């Protein structure tokens, strides 16, 4: 396992992090023995950064992560770094610092820890709070640099959080850049994958932006320029960059997979339709998911890629990423041609 600096936080994090989200589902839907076997092997492989949230399974992921790490013992988990999140709900807008304090205390109890290394605001920055604009209630830059920052600083002063960050799902890139330019936040979670790499590269004219294809406006590159650590999420585009989905279609997601794509399967189809354009990268023993992680890790501003594992076999597959040579120039050119042809959808 290789390690990279998480921006100005100074934390040295494994280039593949352990994600606990319900999109992959291991930490909510797998049996305890498989969860703990995977946790143990992750530590053995050198993964030291664990990404979670009270929203994942409504607290189940944090509970299972805390229980699993406790059973593995302090000698194996003493170097573990944990990032968790705070979701601000509409009813919290009059007391955002209070919401941060209460939510963090509940998370720490589930995690069985007295602090986390990174505490993130789960809501995306946007120009307005219009809840119809995203799955999460958006917060404005004024919210992020005002009451959110106040609550995060209170958590830091209390010794319960070391560093601050926020997530960028369905975020407005100009608002994200305003918050990043302040210098107050040290890390972000951001979508960046072969299906949608707009956070890290300028796209060719062939791409069609719209309600099912956001333009993230280079926020990964901007974060790098401001020494903000980048933890990539959705490296497999919710499962679209797996051989099973590329070959069979959107119904081939893993049985443990959850999240919005399970609650609303039609929302996954645009991702799957674009993902199958990269099936040519599936060249066993290097698989399509391995190629997808290589793509994300190749960006110089990326600190870590948050692995979403549905089972132990998927963990083993991704843990092998470092054993394969990087994508070659021909493959990189072919990826760019996919974008120029708008994934072959026109």
C-alpha positions, -999 to +999 in steps of 0.1 A: +000+000+000+012+035-009+004+066+012-003+101+002-006+134+021-042+145+026-036+181+017-030+207+044-042+183+071-008+166+069-024+132+075-006+104+056-035+083+042-035+050+023-041+057-014-071+033-012-094+041+017-120+019+033-155+032+024-185+021+044-213+037+023-246+020+016-240+023-021-217-007-019-233-021+012-207-043+029-209-026+063-247-027+064-258-058+045-230-084+048-228-109+076-207-099+106-180-125+098-175-112+063-174-076+075-148-083+101-127-105+078-126-077+053-117-051+080-089-074+092-075-079+057-078-041+050-056-034+080-032-062+070-030-046+035-021-012+050-054+006+046-054+032+074-082+057+063-118+048+070-147+069+056-181+067+072-212+087+080-243+085+103-263+085+071-250+052+059-276+028+071-289+054+095-260+047+119-255+010+111-222+016+093-207+035+121-219+010+146-205-020+127-172-002+120-168+006+157-177-029+168-155-045+141-124-024+150-129-030+187-129-067+182-097-065+162-080-050+192-060-018+198-027-033+186-041-036+151-062-004+150-040+022+168-030+038+135-066+040+121-077+074+108-115+079+106-135+105+087-172+109+095-199+134+085-226+157+096-259+161+077-276+194+082-314+189+079-339+217+071-350+218+108-314+224+119-308+256+100-315+278+130-289+259+151-262+244+128-235+244+155-258+226+178-266+200+152-229+194+145-223+189+182-252+165+187-245+145+156-208+141+163-214+129+198-238+103+185-213+092+159-184+090+184-206+068+206-213+044+177-177+044+166-165+039+202-139+066+199-133+099+216-124+118+183-123+115+145-095+128+124-117+144+098-152+158+103-171+166+071-203+185+063-223+160+042-243+187+025-231+201-009-222+238-013-246+255-037-257+291-044-290+286-026-306+263-001-332+250-026-337+214-015-350+205-049-316+210-064-299+179-049-305+147-029-290+165+001-301+199+014-276+223-002-258+248+020-245+282+008-209+293+010-221+317+038-235+287+057-203+268+052-180+297+063-204+309+090-224+285+113-209+253+099-174+265+105-184+277+140-197+242+149-167+225+134-143+247+153-162+240+185-157+203+179-120+208+173-116+229+205-133+201+224-108+176+210-134+156+191-123+164+156-088+172+142-096+185+107-126+197+086-139+189+052-171+186+032-186+165+004-193+176-031-221+154-043-244+174-066-224+205-056-221+238-076-184+241-085-183+279-081-197+276-045-172+248-038-143+269-050-155+298-028-154+276+003-120+261-007-104+294-014-112+305+022-085+281+035-107+269+063-113+234+051-086+208+046-103+180+027-132+172+004-150+141-008-157+144-045-170+123-074-142+116-099-144+086-121-141+076-158-179+081-163-177+116-150-142+131-146-153+167-149-139+174-114-104+167-127-103+175-164-117+197-191-140+176-213-141+176-251-170+193-270-187+159-276-199+157-240-236+165-233-242+180-199-277+178-184-298+165-155-281+131-156-246+144-161-232+171-138-203+193-146-181+195-115-160+223-130-125+211-121-129+212-083-104+183-078-077+203-096-088+235-078-085+217-044-050+205-053-040+241-061-052+251-026-035+222-008-069+206+001-069+169+003-091+150-021-108+117-012-124+104-044-159+088-039-179+068-065-147+056-083-169+029-099-198+052-107-221+033-084-212+000-100-214+011-136-176+005-140-178-032-132-177-059-157-210-074-146-229-042-152-210-034-184-218-068-198-254-074-184-268-040-177-280-019-147-298-048-129-264-066-123-254-046-093-243-066-063-270-080-039-255-059-011-255-027-031-279+000-019-283+038-019-302+059-044-296+035-072-314+007-054-342+029-041-346+044-076-332+019-102-340+042-131-315+067-118-287+042-123-294+036-160-276+067-173-245+058-153-247+022-166-252+033-202-221+054-200-200+029-181-204+002-207-183+023-231-153+014-210-157-024-212-126-025-234-105-019-203-115-052-188-084-073-195-081-100-169-063-104-146-066-066-146-103-059-143-124-030-152-127-018-115-089-020-112-086+002-143-111+026-128-091+030-096-060+035-116-077+063-136-086+081-103-053+076-087-035+090-117-047+126-110-020+144-091-044+162-067-060+129-055-050+119-020-070+087-017-097+068-034-125+056-011-131+020-019-167+009-019-168-029-013-199-051-014-181-083-003-147-097+006-139-106-030-144-071-042-120-059-015-094-084-027-098-072-062-093-035-054-065-042-029-045-056-059-045-023-078-009-015-070+002-048-086-007-037-121+010-013-144-006+021-150-030+026-179-009+030-210-011+059-235-032+039-259-058+032-232-058+068-221-063+080-257-092+055-261-108+069-229-107+104-243-122+092-276-151+078-256-158+114-243-154+129-277-182+105-289-204+113-259-200+076-248-216+065-281-250+077-269-257+101-297 
